[in-house]
Amino acid sequence: MTPILHLESARLTLRQWHDDDLREFAAMCADPQVMRYFPAPLTRLEAAALIGRIRGHFNEYGFGLWALERKDSGAFIGMTGLLHVNFDAPFGPAVEIGWRLARRHWGLGFASEAAWTCLRCAFAQLRLDEVVSFTSQSNLPSQKVMQAIGMLHDPDGSFEHPRLPPGHPLRPHVLYRINRAHWQQTLRG
Ligand SMILES: CC(C)(COP(=O)(O)OP(=O)(O)OC[C@H]1O[C@@H](n2cnc3c(N)ncnc32)[C@H](O)[C@@H]1OP(=O)(O)O)[C@@H](O)C(=O)NCCC(=O)NCCS
């Protein structure tokens, strides 16, 4: 399958990673507010390693977490994309959709806009049957994005994230799902 290196929405370019994205990406991943639903903010080295893993996912599967660039300013604002769930999940194997944006670009609808574009790619180009998303129970901003793009909460899908220790406050996770038929319905309004 031809790798999907580039997508577009009205206000955003979803593109491959440039070496000079690291400065902004590392700053975003070092922001405790951005990372409050993750175990810890990332060091610059960890952020660089994450970009490496994202590139590796594109190389292996032809899709991944795209870097987001605003068309109006050319600014790098974060990432949104599709990736194979990489832990032994009760709902796996599955492809998940995820997002992380720098704080100054929150509240403008960019996460939802990029996520819509990725869902279209998942169903229309990659021909996937289903996409999932999950986050800690307390991450309501992320759940709002899931709801905004038509994903449905699966109440039976809640799980304890195996990468976090028992008792960790972020360990309980909620699961959202969307399948092709439901996505087509959301398009029809
Ligand atoms: C999760 C996250 C990406 C959401 O960002 P966001 O800016 O709140 O999300 P959106 O871009 O979809 O914006 C939605 C808000 O913008 C508003 N908005 C403004 N203009 C809009 C537009 N043109 N279209 C859609 N929404 C718009 C919406 O009304 C919505 O407001 P609401 O949340 O009060 O309903 C962001 O909080 C983040 O990066 N968090 C840290 C990383 C993280 O937790 N990632 C998920 C891990 S699982």
The ligand as an SDF file (V2000), in Angstrom:
LIG
                    3D

 48 50  0  0  0  0  0  0  0  0999 V2000
   -7.1530   16.7020   23.8590 C   0  0  0  0  0  0  0  0  0  0  0  0
   -6.8010   17.9960   23.1480 C   0  0  0  0  0  0  0  0  0  0  0  0
   -6.0650   17.7120   21.8550 C   0  0  0  0  0  0  0  0  0  0  0  0
   -8.0910   18.7330   22.8500 C   0  0  0  0  0  0  0  0  0  0  0  0
   -7.7930   20.0110   22.3310 O   0  0  0  0  0  0  0  0  0  0  0  0
   -8.9490   21.0720   22.1110 P   0  0  0  0  0  0  0  0  0  0  0  0
   -8.3680   22.2890   21.5520 O   0  0  0  0  0  0  0  0  0  0  0  0
   -9.7550   21.1770   23.3580 O   0  0  0  0  0  0  0  0  0  0  0  0
   -9.8400   20.2800   21.0760 O   0  0  0  0  0  0  0  0  0  0  0  0
  -10.5080   20.8710   19.8080 P   0  0  0  0  0  0  0  0  0  0  0  0
   -9.4780   21.4090   18.9220 O   0  0  0  0  0  0  0  0  0  0  0  0
  -11.3920   19.8370   19.2230 O   0  0  0  0  0  0  0  0  0  0  0  0
  -11.3480   22.0090   20.3740 O   0  0  0  0  0  0  0  0  0  0  0  0
  -12.5950   21.7470   20.9340 C   0  0  0  0  0  0  0  0  0  0  0  0
  -13.0970   23.0230   21.4760 C   0  0  0  0  0  0  0  0  0  0  0  0
  -12.8520   24.1050   20.5660 O   0  0  0  0  0  0  0  0  0  0  0  0
  -14.0920   24.7430   20.2460 C   0  0  0  0  0  0  0  0  0  0  0  0
  -13.9910   25.2130   18.8690 N   0  0  0  0  0  0  0  0  0  0  0  0
  -13.6310   26.4660   18.5330 C   0  0  0  0  0  0  0  0  0  0  0  0
  -13.6050   26.5990   17.2000 N   0  0  0  0  0  0  0  0  0  0  0  0
  -13.9630   25.4050   16.6650 C   0  0  0  0  0  0  0  0  0  0  0  0
  -14.1130   24.9040   15.3420 C   0  0  0  0  0  0  0  0  0  0  0  0
  -13.9100   25.6840   14.2600 N   0  0  0  0  0  0  0  0  0  0  0  0
  -14.4750   23.6140   15.1730 N   0  0  0  0  0  0  0  0  0  0  0  0
  -14.6800   22.8060   16.2450 C   0  0  0  0  0  0  0  0  0  0  0  0
  -14.5430   23.2320   17.5260 N   0  0  0  0  0  0  0  0  0  0  0  0
  -14.1980   24.5200   17.7310 C   0  0  0  0  0  0  0  0  0  0  0  0
  -15.1360   23.7080   20.4480 C   0  0  0  0  0  0  0  0  0  0  0  0
  -16.3780   24.2960   20.7830 O   0  0  0  0  0  0  0  0  0  0  0  0
  -14.5780   22.9240   21.6210 C   0  0  0  0  0  0  0  0  0  0  0  0
  -14.9210   23.5630   22.8060 O   0  0  0  0  0  0  0  0  0  0  0  0
  -15.4350   22.7160   24.0480 P   0  0  0  0  0  0  0  0  0  0  0  0
  -14.2930   21.7910   24.3920 O   0  0  0  0  0  0  0  0  0  0  0  0
  -15.7140   23.7330   25.0800 O   0  0  0  0  0  0  0  0  0  0  0  0
  -16.6360   21.9880   23.5070 O   0  0  0  0  0  0  0  0  0  0  0  0
   -5.8890   18.8750   24.0260 C   0  0  0  0  0  0  0  0  0  0  0  0
   -6.5530   19.1210   25.2330 O   0  0  0  0  0  0  0  0  0  0  0  0
   -4.5500   18.2450   24.2810 C   0  0  0  0  0  0  0  0  0  0  0  0
   -3.6310   18.3120   23.4770 O   0  0  0  0  0  0  0  0  0  0  0  0
   -4.4160   17.6480   25.4710 N   0  0  0  0  0  0  0  0  0  0  0  0
   -3.1690   17.0630   25.9010 C   0  0  0  0  0  0  0  0  0  0  0  0
   -2.8240   15.7710   25.1980 C   0  0  0  0  0  0  0  0  0  0  0  0
   -3.8350   14.6830   25.4530 C   0  0  0  0  0  0  0  0  0  0  0  0
   -4.3610   14.5630   26.5520 O   0  0  0  0  0  0  0  0  0  0  0  0
   -4.0600   13.8910   24.4160 N   0  0  0  0  0  0  0  0  0  0  0  0
   -4.9570   12.7790   24.4890 C   0  0  0  0  0  0  0  0  0  0  0  0
   -4.3240   11.6320   25.1150 C   0  0  0  0  0  0  0  0  0  0  0  0
   -5.3490   10.2090   25.0200 S   0  0  0  0  0  0  0  0  0  0  0  0
  1  2  1  0
  2  3  1  0
  2  4  1  0
  2 36  1  0
  4  5  1  0
  5  6  1  0
  6  7  2  0
  6  8  1  0
  6  9  1  0
  9 10  1  0
 10 11  2  0
 10 12  1  0
 10 13  1  0
 13 14  1  0
 14 15  1  0
 15 16  1  0
 15 30  1  0
 16 17  1  0
 17 18  1  0
 17 28  1  0
 18 19  1  0
 18 27  1  0
 19 20  2  0
 20 21  1  0
 21 22  1  0
 21 27  2  0
 22 23  1  0
 22 24  2  0
 24 25  1  0
 25 26  2  0
 26 27  1  0
 28 29  1  0
 28 30  1  0
 30 31  1  0
 31 32  1  0
 32 33  2  0
 32 34  1  0
 32 35  1  0
 36 37  1  0
 36 38  1  0
 38 39  2  0
 38 40  1  0
 40 41  1  0
 41 42  1  0
 42 43  1  0
 43 44  2  0
 43 45  1  0
 45 46  1  0
 46 47  1  0
 47 48  1  0
M  END
$$$$
